[in-house]
Amino acid sequence: MEDHIAQELIRILKKNEQSEFEESFERAFELTKAYAGSANAQASAIPFVFEKLFELFVSGKTRS
């Protein structure tokens, strides 16, 4: 995850600063919850799924 995207995620989680990416966070969180609740979900993959979804919604792309 790029540094500026990581900083925005920290801002959202701490709730001490406004972030223009709060909607991206909510979308990534909801999709990750859906994945986590599926029968094929792997517990170890859940944080990775959230990170990649958040990065995708913020920047429009993901790094490998």
C-alpha positions as CSV (number, residue, x, y, z in Angstrom):
1,M,0.0,0.0,0.0
2,E,1.3,3.4,-0.9
3,D,2.2,5.7,2.0
4,H,-0.4,8.4,1.2
5,I,-3.1,5.7,1.1
6,A,-1.9,4.2,4.4
7,Q,-2.0,7.7,6.0
8,E,-5.6,8.2,4.8
9,L,-6.5,4.8,6.3
10,I,-4.9,5.9,9.6
11,R,-6.9,9.2,9.6
12,I,-10.1,7.3,9.1
13,L,-9.4,4.8,11.8
14,K,-8.4,7.4,14.4
15,K,-11.4,9.7,13.5
16,N,-9.3,12.7,14.5
17,E,-9.1,14.2,11.0
18,Q,-11.5,14.4,8.1
19,S,-10.7,12.3,5.1
20,E,-12.0,12.5,1.6
21,F,-11.7,8.7,1.4
22,E,-14.2,7.7,4.1
23,E,-16.6,6.4,1.5
24,S,-13.9,4.2,0.0
25,F,-13.3,2.9,3.5
26,E,-17.0,2.1,4.0
27,R,-17.2,0.3,0.6
28,A,-14.1,-1.7,1.2
29,F,-15.3,-2.6,4.7
30,E,-18.7,-3.8,3.5
31,L,-17.3,-5.9,0.8
32,T,-14.7,-7.4,3.2
33,K,-17.5,-8.3,5.7
34,A,-19.4,-10.0,2.9
35,Y,-16.2,-12.0,2.0
36,A,-15.5,-12.9,5.6
37,G,-19.1,-14.2,6.0
38,S,-18.8,-16.4,2.9
39,A,-18.2,-20.2,3.2
40,N,-15.0,-19.9,1.2
41,A,-13.4,-17.2,3.2
42,Q,-9.9,-17.8,4.6
43,A,-9.2,-15.9,7.9
44,S,-5.7,-15.1,6.9
45,A,-6.8,-13.4,3.7
46,I,-9.3,-11.0,5.2
47,P,-6.9,-8.2,6.1
48,F,-5.3,-8.5,2.6
49,V,-8.7,-8.3,0.9
50,F,-9.6,-5.2,2.9
51,E,-6.3,-3.5,2.1
52,K,-6.5,-4.2,-1.6
53,L,-10.2,-3.1,-1.8
54,F,-9.4,0.1,0.0
55,E,-6.4,0.8,-2.2
56,L,-8.5,0.1,-5.3
57,F,-11.3,2.5,-4.3
58,V,-8.9,5.2,-3.3
59,S,-6.5,5.1,-6.3
60,G,-8.4,3.1,-9.0
61,K,-5.6,0.5,-9.1
62,T,-3.7,-1.9,-6.8
63,R,-0.1,-2.8,-6.6
64,S,0.9,-6.4,-6.8
